[in-house]
Amino acid sequence: MTGNYDNSASFYDGLSRLVFGDALVKAQVYLLPNIPAGSKILLIGGGTGWILEEISKIHPSGLYITYVEISAKMMALSQKRITGANHVEFINKAIEDVDLMQDFDVVITPFLFDNYKPDTLPATCYHIHQMLKPGGMWLNTDFQLTGKWWQHVILKSMLLFFKVLCGVESWRLPDVQGEFNKCGYTVMETKLFFGDFVVTRMYKRNFF
């Protein structure tokens, strides 16, 4: 189970912008225009919910969004967002405790997997994988290390901060790409931000 961000809900977005400027926002919205009209979307770990408004700017209606967030305070903020005529179902649980049918067209996981340890990530990824239709789209945004010293400094500082404040269990980044490979996904598009420290990718689930 991931950490709970209740203790940071009131300042999370502000802190993010202080450290990264608008890079994290740009990374998360970059691939949203690829969402097909009428999609059924599983959005996991959306934080304060601002991304719901960005999705609704692209598709003001016709979407069915299931929004899963473990933090009750983050969820309360998310429920105040303007989502147009889209239907949004809010589930205040960890994704590991949510069982849904395999009928989602799109999965979105913004900065979710850096919360997991390498030994807990595989089961969570496979659990989410089972809810996405074959041929479906998975949009994932997260941090990555490309060998630059300052990336390690920022990453360790973030993990320590959120470990103390929110109980995040991870001390290092797990092999997310390896999990997508094991589950049978093809990378359709990749975009890097903030000196390659942030990566957003669009995956397609293979039919086999």
MIGUKE-259008 format. One record per atom (N, C-alpha, C, CB): x, y, z; residue in one letter; atom name. Coordinates in steps of 0.02 Angstrom, whole numbers, plus 50000, padded with zeros to 5 digits. Each point is the difference from the previous one (the first is absolute). Glycine has a CB too. Layout:
% residues N
X Y Z a CA
...
//
This chain:
% residues 208
50042 49940 50000 m N
49958 50060 50000 m CA
50044 50062 50000 m C
49908 49938 50061 m CB
50072 50113 49904 t N
50038 50062 49995 t CA
49989 50043 50062 t C
49992 49996 49876 t CB
50047 50058 50128 g N
49990 50047 50055 g CA
49936 50039 49991 g C
50123 50009 50013 g CB
49856 50023 50040 n N
49939 50040 49999 n CA
50019 50074 50004 n C
49933 49906 50054 n CB
50044 50133 49898 y N
50022 50070 49994 y CA
49954 50049 50034 y C
50053 49969 49893 y CB
49908 50009 50156 d N
49956 50045 50037 d CA
50039 50059 50029 d C
49925 49904 50026 d CB
50133 50083 50002 n N
50038 50052 50034 n CA
50028 50053 49953 n C
50028 49916 50086 n CB
49972 50070 49850 s N
50028 50049 49952 s CA
49947 50028 49953 s C
50108 49940 50007 s CB
49829 50042 50002 a N
49948 50020 49953 a CA
49995 50075 49991 a C
49939 49897 50031 a CB
50068 50140 50024 s N
49989 50072 49998 s CA
50055 50038 49963 s C
49939 49989 50108 s CB
50121 49982 49887 f N
50055 50036 49969 f CA
50035 49961 49944 f C
50016 50059 50108 f CB
49958 49882 49875 y N
50034 49956 49952 y CA
50012 50034 49933 y C
49948 49903 50058 y CB
50000 50126 49913 d N
50008 50031 49934 d CA
50047 50059 50002 d C
49885 49964 49971 d CB
50111 50076 50083 g N
50044 50058 50007 g CA
50073 49979 50006 g C
49907 50062 50054 g CB
50106 49885 49984 l N
50068 49975 50009 l CA
50026 49974 49934 l C
49976 49971 50120 l CB
49982 49994 49843 s N
50020 49974 49935 s CA
50022 50056 49953 s C
49921 49904 50016 s CB
50041 50149 49982 r N
50017 50056 49956 r CA
50062 50037 50024 r C
49879 50011 49970 r CB
50131 49991 50096 l N
50059 50033 50027 l CA
50064 49964 49978 l C
49933 50038 50098 l CB
50065 49896 49902 v N
50059 49960 49983 v CA
50008 49991 49924 v C
49988 49941 50109 v CB
49957 50045 49857 f N
50004 49981 49929 f CA
49970 50051 49952 f C
49996 49883 50039 f CB
49979 50173 49986 g N
49966 50046 49956 g CA
49937 49967 49972 g C
50109 50056 49971 g CB
49880 49953 49964 d N
49941 49969 49970 d CA
50016 49934 49963 d C
49951 50115 49988 d CB
50110 49858 50024 a N
50021 49941 49963 a CA
49956 49939 50014 a C
50116 50044 50004 a CB
49864 49946 50059 l N
49960 49941 50017 l CA
49930 50005 49970 l C
50065 49986 50106 l CB
49908 50075 49892 v N
49935 50011 49969 v CA
50004 49987 49925 v C
49971 50085 50089 v CB
50080 49944 49879 k N
50008 49990 49928 k CA
50008 49926 49982 k C
50052 50114 49992 k CB
49985 49850 50051 a N
50011 49929 49986 a CA
49934 49961 50004 a C
50116 50010 50046 a CB
49843 50006 50002 q N
49938 49962 50009 q CA
49947 50016 49948 q C
50025 49998 50121 q CB
49976 50063 49853 v N
49948 50018 49951 v CA
50022 49987 49928 v C
49960 50086 50079 v CB
50104 49900 49911 y N
50027 49995 49931 y CA
49963 49948 49958 y C
50110 50034 50045 y CB
49875 49908 49984 l N
49970 49946 49961 l CA
49924 49998 50005 l C
50104 49937 50018 l CB
49866 50106 50022 l N
49928 49998 50009 l CA
49960 50008 49935 l C
50019 50045 50113 l CB
50005 49995 49838 p N
49962 50006 49937 p CA
49992 49933 49963 p C
50041 50117 49992 p CB
49998 49832 50026 n N
49993 49935 49968 n CA
49941 49960 50025 n C
50123 50001 49984 n CB
49845 50022 50070 i N
49942 49963 50027 i CA
49942 50003 49950 i C
50037 50026 50119 i CB
49938 49917 49860 p N
49944 50001 49952 p CA
49935 50024 50033 p C
50055 49906 49938 p CB
49903 50125 50023 a N
49935 50022 50024 a CA
49960 49939 50023 a C
50001 50099 49921 a CB
49961 49910 50131 g N
49957 49946 50025 g CA
50036 49947 50040 g C
49930 50021 49904 g CB
50132 49992 50115 s N
50040 49949 50035 s CA
49976 49987 50071 s C
50097 50034 49930 s CB
49916 49905 50092 k N
49993 49983 50070 k CA
50070 50000 50029 k C
49893 49930 49981 k CB
50119 50114 50069 i N
50067 50014 50024 i CA
50008 49980 50073 i C
50009 50094 49919 i CB
50047 49873 50097 l N
50019 49986 50068 l CA
50059 50045 50017 l C
49959 49878 49994 l CB
50030 50169 50051 l N
50050 50048 50020 l CA
50020 49985 50072 l C
49955 50089 49921 l CB
50109 49895 50090 i N
50023 49977 50065 i CA
50051 50048 50029 i C
49979 49881 49966 i CB
50009 50142 50095 g N
50048 50044 50033 g CA
50002 50070 49971 g C
50066 49900 50026 g CB
49876 50128 49962 g N
49996 50066 49968 g CA
50012 50059 50047 g C
49923 49949 49922 g CB
50092 50037 50141 g N
50015 50055 50046 g CA
49941 50047 50011 g C
50117 49993 49963 g CB
49895 50072 50028 t N
49949 50050 50014 t CA
49947 50004 49944 t C
50085 50064 50066 t CB
49926 49899 49881 g N
49948 49995 49948 g CA
50002 50051 49945 g C
49934 49953 50087 g CB
50117 50089 49911 w N
50002 50051 49948 w CA
50001 49969 49930 w C
50061 50076 50079 w CB
49965 49863 49916 i N
50003 49968 49934 i CA
49930 49984 49973 i C
50111 49952 50032 i CB
49840 50041 50013 l N
49931 49989 49977 l CA
49976 50060 49959 l C
49977 49929 50102 l CB
50042 50130 49919 e N
49979 50060 49964 e CA
50035 50004 49932 e C
49980 50060 50109 e CB
50083 49918 49889 e N
50036 50000 49936 e CA
49970 49950 49951 e C
50105 50035 50060 e CB
49876 49907 49965 i N
49967 49951 49957 i CA
49934 50026 49974 i C
50055 49907 50064 i CB
49909 50128 49980 s N
49933 50025 49981 s CA
50004 50059 49952 s C
49958 49962 50110 s CB
50100 50071 49887 k N
50009 50053 49950 k CA
50004 49969 49930 k C
50060 50072 50084 k CB
49967 49868 49912 i N
50006 49965 49936 i CA
49935 49966 49981 i C
50122 49983 50021 i CB
49848 49984 50029 h N
49936 49965 49990 h CA
49951 50025 50053 h C
50057 49897 49951 h CB
49904 50155 50034 p N
49953 50027 50050 p CA
49944 49953 50019 p C
50026 50111 49955 p CB
49964 49837 50005 s N
49946 49952 50014 s CA
50018 49933 49968 s C
49914 50092 50006 s CB
50049 49857 50014 g N
50006 49935 49968 g CA
50049 49952 50031 g C
49970 50058 49900 g CB
50067 49964 50150 l N
50048 49955 50033 l CA
49970 49970 50063 l C
50094 50068 49954 l CB
49927 49871 50061 y N
49983 49968 50063 y CA
50066 49989 50036 y C
49894 49943 49954 y CB
50117 50094 50101 i N
50065 49999 50034 i CA
49991 49969 50070 i C
50038 50102 49936 i CB
50003 49848 50078 t N
50005 49973 50068 t CA
50064 50026 50030 t C
49934 49895 49970 t CB
50058 50143 50084 y N
50056 50036 50030 y CA
50017 49968 50067 y C
49965 50108 49943 y CB
50093 49860 50060 v N
50022 49963 50060 v CA
50055 50038 50034 v C
49968 49890 49947 v CB
50022 50127 50117 e N
50049 50039 50038 e CA
49997 49977 50073 e C
49989 50099 49922 e CB
50069 49884 50106 i N
50002 49973 50068 i CA
49991 50054 50053 i C
50074 49911 49958 i CB
49945 50151 50027 s N
49996 50055 50048 s CA
49930 50031 50003 s C
50122 50022 49981 s CB
49847 49976 50076 a N
49933 50030 50007 a CA
50001 50075 49990 a C
49970 49909 50080 a CB
50083 50124 49942 k N
50004 50072 49992 k CA
50012 50019 49927 k C
50045 50010 50116 k CB
49997 49951 49849 m N
50008 50012 49928 m CA
49934 49988 49964 m C
50122 49966 50008 m CB
49843 49982 50012 m N
49936 49984 49969 m CA
49949 50056 50009 m C
50023 49879 50020 m CB
49976 50150 50040 a N
49953 50055 50013 a CA
50014 50059 49954 a C
49992 49964 50120 a CB
50072 50050 49868 l N
50018 50054 49954 l CA
49980 49982 49928 l C
50095 50034 50076 l CB
49915 49904 49906 s N
49985 49977 49932 s CA
49925 50005 49984 s C
50098 49923 50007 s CB
49861 50063 50044 q N
49928 50001 49989 q CA
49972 50070 49987 q C
49993 49899 50072 q CB
50048 50152 49940 k N
49979 50069 49988 k CA
50018 50023 49929 k C
50013 50023 50122 k CB
50021 49936 49841 r N
50022 50020 49933 r CA
49943 50003 49950 r C
50110 49948 50026 r CB
49900 50093 49924 i N
49950 50008 49946 i CA
50014 49948 49947 i C
49988 50125 50022 i CB
49966 49830 49968 t N
50010 49944 49953 t CA
49951 50000 49943 t C
50045 49935 50094 t CB
49920 50120 49895 g N
49953 50005 49945 g CA
49943 49951 50007 g C
50093 50037 49927 g CB
49887 49933 50017 a N
49945 49951 50001 a CA
50026 49929 50002 a C
49930 50081 49937 a CB
50134 49911 50079 n N
50028 49933 50006 n CA
49977 49968 50065 n C
50100 50034 49932 n CB
49893 49900 50068 h N
49982 49964 50061 h CA
50064 49980 50036 h C
49892 49957 49948 h CB
50114 50062 50116 v N
50059 49982 50039 v CA
49978 49963 50063 v C
50062 50101 49956 v CB
49965 49839 50051 e N
49989 49961 50061 e CA
50063 50003 50043 e C
49918 49922 49940 e CB
50074 50099 50122 f N
50058 50008 50045 f CA
50004 49940 50047 f C
49990 50126 49993 f CB
50069 49844 50011 i N
50012 49943 50044 i CA
50058 50016 50045 i C
49955 49918 49915 i CB
50033 50090 50149 n N
50051 50019 50049 n CA
50031 49937 50031 n C
49939 50108 50024 n CB
50103 49858 49935 k N
50035 49940 50022 k CA
50068 49996 49965 k C
49890 49940 50021 k CB
50153 50017 50004 a N
50060 49982 49963 a CA
49979 49957 49941 a C
50073 50006 50104 a CB
49961 50001 49840 i N
49981 49962 49940 i CA
50004 49925 50012 i C
50040 50095 49929 i CB
50003 49884 50116 e N
50006 49928 50015 e CA
49936 49972 50030 e C
50122 50016 50018 e CB
49837 50028 50011 d N
49938 49978 50032 d CA
49939 50011 49956 d C
50051 50027 50109 d CB
49960 49990 49828 v N
49946 50014 49953 v CA
50000 49946 49946 v C
50007 50125 50022 v CB
49936 49841 49970 d N
49992 49950 49948 d CA
49946 50023 49951 d C
50037 49908 50079 d CB
49982 50104 49860 l N
49954 50023 49949 l CA
50005 49955 49939 l C
50009 50118 50042 l CB
49941 49885 49915 m N
49998 49958 49941 m CA
50053 50023 49949 m C
49878 49979 50018 m CB
50140 49976 49938 q N
50049 50016 49947 q CA
49963 50035 49943 q C
50074 49901 50032 q CB
49905 50160 49979 d N
49963 50034 49947 d CA
50021 50073 49993 d C
49905 49924 50021 d CB
50155 50094 50003 f N
50025 50068 49993 f CA
50037 50008 49934 f C
50008 50011 50125 f CB
49979 50045 49842 d N
50035 50017 49938 d CA
50067 50033 50013 d C
49890 50012 49944 d CB
50114 50024 50112 v N
50059 50039 50016 v CA
50016 49994 50075 v C
49975 50081 49906 v CB
50088 49909 50110 v N
50024 50005 50069 v CA
50049 50059 50004 v C
49986 49873 50019 v CB
50008 50167 50033 i N
50046 50055 50011 i CA
50031 49993 50070 i C
49933 50076 49922 i CB
50133 49924 50081 t N
50035 49993 50064 t CA
50053 50056 50005 t C
49981 49874 50002 t CB
50001 50183 50026 p N
50047 50055 50007 p CA
50040 49996 50065 p C
49923 50071 49932 p CB
50142 49918 50062 f N
50045 49997 50057 f CA
49975 49953 50054 f C
50035 50117 49975 f CB
49944 49824 50003 l N
49975 49949 50047 l CA
50054 49951 50021 l C
49888 50012 49947 l CB
50149 49963 50004 f N
50043 49942 50014 f CA
50063 50016 50038 f C
49955 49952 49898 f CB
50064 50111 50107 d N
50059 50016 50040 d CA
49985 49991 50075 d C
50038 50082 49912 d CB
49900 49905 50105 n N
49981 49986 50069 n CA
50013 49928 50021 n C
49914 50089 49990 n CB
50101 49868 49961 y N
50003 49928 50013 y CA
50072 49975 50004 y C
49891 49988 49943 y CB
50118 49961 50098 k N
50064 49965 50002 k CA
50002 49948 49943 k C
50009 50018 50126 k CB
50051 49962 49853 p N
50005 49952 49945 p CA
49963 49935 50012 p C
50109 50050 49975 p CB
49883 49930 50089 d N
49967 49937 50013 d CA
49924 50005 50002 d C
50101 49966 50062 d CB
49873 50095 49943 t N
49927 50010 50002 t CA
49972 50025 49933 t C
50009 50024 50122 t CB
50034 50003 49836 l N
49977 50029 49937 l CA
49970 49948 49952 l C
50087 50087 50014 l CB
49945 49855 49976 p N
49973 49953 49950 p CA
49927 49981 50010 p C
50114 49957 49989 p CB
49867 50027 50072 a N
49931 49980 50013 a CA
49952 50057 49986 a C
50040 49919 50086 a CB
49980 50143 49932 t N
49956 50058 49988 t CA
49993 50014 49926 t C
50036 50048 50110 t CB
50019 49949 49853 c N
49997 50012 49928 c CA
49955 49948 49966 c C
50115 50050 50003 c CB
49892 49887 50016 y N
49960 49948 49969 y CA
49926 50007 50019 y C
50099 49923 50002 y CB
49889 50098 50059 h N
49931 50012 50022 h CA
49966 50054 49957 h C
50033 49967 50118 h CB
50003 50087 49870 i N
49973 50054 49957 i CA
49994 49975 49929 i C
50051 50087 50075 i CB
49999 49878 49901 h N
50001 49973 49932 h CA
49937 49959 49985 h C
50124 49997 50005 h CB
49851 49967 50043 q N
49942 49957 49990 q CA
49935 50040 49991 q C
50057 49912 50067 q CB
49945 50152 49949 m N
49939 50041 49992 m CA
49998 50037 49933 m C
49999 50014 50123 m CB
50055 49983 49839 l N
50004 50034 49935 l CA
49984 49952 49944 l C
50086 50080 50046 l CB
49873 49942 49908 k N
49983 49959 49942 k CA
50061 49985 49957 k C
49884 50049 50001 k CB
50120 49893 49968 p N
50051 49989 49949 p CA
49994 50054 49946 p C
50000 49875 50022 p CB
50056 50154 49959 g N
49999 50056 49953 g CA
49990 50067 50032 g C
49956 49922 49918 g CB
50034 50078 50149 g N
49990 50062 50036 g CA
50063 50041 50009 g C
49907 49944 50058 g CB
50084 50117 49964 m N
50055 50048 50007 m CA
50016 50011 50074 m C
49965 50055 49892 m CB
50100 49947 50124 w N
50022 50013 50068 w CA
50047 50060 49997 w C
49988 49878 50036 w CB
49994 50176 49998 l N
50041 50060 50003 l CA
50034 50002 50069 l C
49923 50063 49919 l CB
50143 49933 50081 n N
50037 49999 50063 n CA
50052 50056 50001 n C
49983 49876 50009 n CB
50018 50161 50046 t N
50049 50053 50010 t CA
50036 49988 50066 t C
49930 50082 49934 t CB
50136 49923 50064 d N
50038 49987 50061 d CA
50070 50029 49994 d C
49932 49896 50022 d CB
50105 50097 50032 f N
50070 50021 50000 f CA
50044 49944 49972 f C
49979 50076 50099 f CB
50079 49943 49876 q N
50049 49951 49979 q CA
50070 50028 50012 q C
49920 49953 49913 q CB
50128 50003 50094 l N
50069 50020 50009 l CA
50039 49986 49936 l C
49994 49977 50124 l CB
50041 50074 49851 t N
50038 49993 49937 t CA
50074 50013 50011 t C
49899 50034 49936 t CB
50123 49962 50127 g N
50072 50006 50014 g CA
50023 50069 50021 g C
50014 49911 49920 g CB
49940 50138 50083 k N
50020 50067 50021 k CA
49998 50004 50076 k C
49954 50049 49893 k CB
50099 49978 50137 w N
50007 49999 50074 w CA
49943 50035 50035 w C
50123 49998 49985 w CB
49853 50056 49987 w N
49948 50039 50034 w CA
49934 49963 50003 w C
50057 50104 49962 w CB
49932 49850 49990 q N
49939 49959 50002 q CA
49999 49957 50063 q C
49996 49999 49875 q CB
50061 49972 50142 h N
50004 49958 50061 h CA
49988 50042 50063 h C
50081 49924 49942 h CB
49945 50137 50059 v N
49991 50043 50058 v CA
49927 50018 50010 v C
50115 50047 49982 v CB
49852 49973 49964 i N
49929 50018 50004 i CA
49958 49940 50019 i C
50017 50090 49915 i CB
49997 49853 50054 l N
49961 49940 50013 l CA
50006 49979 50073 l C
50016 49964 49882 l CB
50044 50031 50144 k N
50010 49979 50069 k CA
49967 50049 50048 k C
50107 49945 49968 k CB
49897 50120 50017 s N
49969 50051 50043 s CA
49924 49992 50000 s C
50095 50078 49976 s CB
49876 49910 49965 m N
49927 49991 49996 m CA
49978 49938 50038 m C
50001 50057 49889 m CB
50033 49888 50100 l N
49980 49937 50032 l CA
50006 50004 50075 l C
50035 49938 49898 l CB
50018 50095 50126 l N
50008 50008 50072 l CA
49944 50043 50029 l C
50124 49987 49988 l CB
49861 50069 49978 f N
49949 50046 50023 f CA
49932 49965 50005 f C
50063 50096 49947 f CB
49918 49868 49999 f N
49934 49969 50000 f CA
49999 49935 50040 f C
49980 50050 49889 f CB
50077 49921 50123 k N
50003 49941 50044 k CA
49984 50021 50072 k C
50086 49945 49925 k CB
49943 50111 50096 v N
49988 50025 50068 v CA
49930 50027 50007 v C
50121 50027 50011 v CB
49857 50013 49941 l N
49936 50034 50005 l CA
49940 49956 49983 l C
50060 50104 49972 l CB
49948 49852 49978 c N
49943 49964 49973 c CA
50006 49924 50001 c C
49982 50098 49929 c CB
50075 49878 50096 g N
50008 49927 50005 g CA
50014 49965 49935 g C
49926 50007 50095 g CB
50100 50029 49855 v N
50018 49968 49936 v CA
50054 49948 50014 v C
49970 50105 49934 v CB
50021 49836 50038 e N
50044 49944 50018 e CA
50062 49993 49958 e C
49899 49944 50038 e CB
50104 50089 49905 s N
50055 49991 49953 s CA
50062 50041 50019 s C
49916 49976 49911 s CB
50142 49995 50075 w N
50063 50037 50007 w CA
50034 50011 49932 w C
50014 49951 50115 w CB
49961 50017 49834 r N
50029 50008 49933 r CA
49947 49985 49948 r C
50115 49968 50043 r CB
49900 50050 49895 l N
49951 49990 49947 l CA
49999 49927 49977 l C
50017 50119 49963 l CB
49925 49851 50033 p N
49996 49931 49976 p CA
50003 49998 49924 p C
49931 49968 50100 p CB
50076 49973 49872 d N
50005 49991 49928 d CA
49931 49998 49968 d C
50108 49937 50015 d CB
49864 50121 49974 v N
49932 50005 49973 v CA
49997 49975 49928 v C
49978 50098 50075 v CB
50072 49921 49885 q N
50000 49978 49930 q CA
50002 49924 49995 q C
50057 50107 49967 q CB
49980 49862 50078 g N
50004 49927 50001 g CA
49932 49968 50012 g C
50116 50009 50040 g CB
49843 50022 50002 e N
49933 49973 50014 e CA
49955 50007 49939 e C
50013 50029 50121 e CB
49992 50027 49844 f N
49961 50007 49938 f CA
50021 49949 49948 f C
49986 50122 50024 f CB
50078 49864 49973 n N
50025 49950 49952 n CA
49972 49931 50018 n C
50106 50067 49983 n CB
49894 49916 50081 k N
49976 49934 50021 k CA
49925 49991 49985 k C
50088 49999 50089 k CB
49874 50056 49917 c N
49928 49996 49990 c CA
49981 50005 49926 c C
49984 50049 50113 c CB
50064 49965 49843 g N
49986 50001 49929 g CA
49973 50066 49975 g C
49978 49881 50009 g CB
50062 50172 49997 y N
49981 50066 49976 y CA
50050 50025 49949 y C
49944 50024 50110 y CB
50031 50016 49844 t N
50041 50032 49950 t CA
50002 50075 50014 t C
49972 49911 49914 t CB
50087 50118 50087 v N
50007 50072 50010 v CA
49980 50036 49936 v C
50092 49983 50086 v CB
49857 50060 49918 m N
49976 50036 49941 m CA
50030 50070 49995 m C
49895 49935 50007 m CB
50119 50095 50050 e N
50029 50068 50000 e CA
50034 50013 50067 e C
49912 50040 49918 e CB
50143 49997 50079 t N
50038 50019 50061 t CA
50018 50073 49996 t C
50046 49883 50012 t CB
49949 50152 50044 k N
50021 50070 50004 k CA
50035 50012 50066 k C
49903 50036 49925 k CB
50154 49998 50073 l N
50040 50013 50060 l CA
49994 50073 50021 l C
50079 49909 49967 l CB
49924 50103 50099 f N
49994 50067 50028 f CA
50052 50009 50056 f C
49876 50003 49971 f CB
50137 50059 50047 f N
50042 50018 50057 f CA
50067 49964 49998 f C
49896 50020 50068 f CB
50142 49992 49879 g N
50066 49971 49994 g CA
49999 49924 49997 g C
50043 50098 50059 g CB
49905 49874 49910 d N
49990 49927 49993 d CA
49984 49965 50065 d C
50078 50005 49905 d CB
49910 50032 50148 f N
49985 49970 50066 f CA
49928 49976 50003 f C
50085 50075 50053 f CB
49872 49954 49905 v N
49930 49982 49997 v CA
49984 49972 49932 v C
49970 50089 50084 v CB
49997 49853 49915 v N
49983 49968 49936 v CA
49926 49983 49999 v C
50117 49953 49990 v CB
49851 50062 49954 t N
49930 49980 49991 t CA
49997 49955 49938 t C
49956 50107 50054 t CB
50009 49837 49952 r N
49996 49952 49945 r CA
49929 49977 49988 r C
50116 49963 50026 r CB
49869 50026 49911 m N
49937 49971 49980 m CA
50013 49928 49979 m C
49953 50112 49964 m CB
50015 49841 50071 y N
50008 49929 49984 y CA
49935 49974 49970 y C
50083 49986 50094 y CB
49924 49964 49864 k N
49941 49964 49975 k CA
50005 49928 50023 k C
49991 50076 49900 k CB
49955 49900 50130 r N
49998 49929 50021 r CA
49991 49956 49939 r C
49952 50032 50112 r CB
50093 49920 49881 n N
49996 49954 49944 n CA
49940 49952 50007 n C
50126 50008 49986 n CB
49854 49962 49960 f N
49941 49957 50000 f CA
50015 49929 50020 f C
49953 50072 49911 f CB
50111 49912 50098 f N
50018 49931 50018 f CA
50024 49998 50072 f C
50030 49975 49880 f CB
//
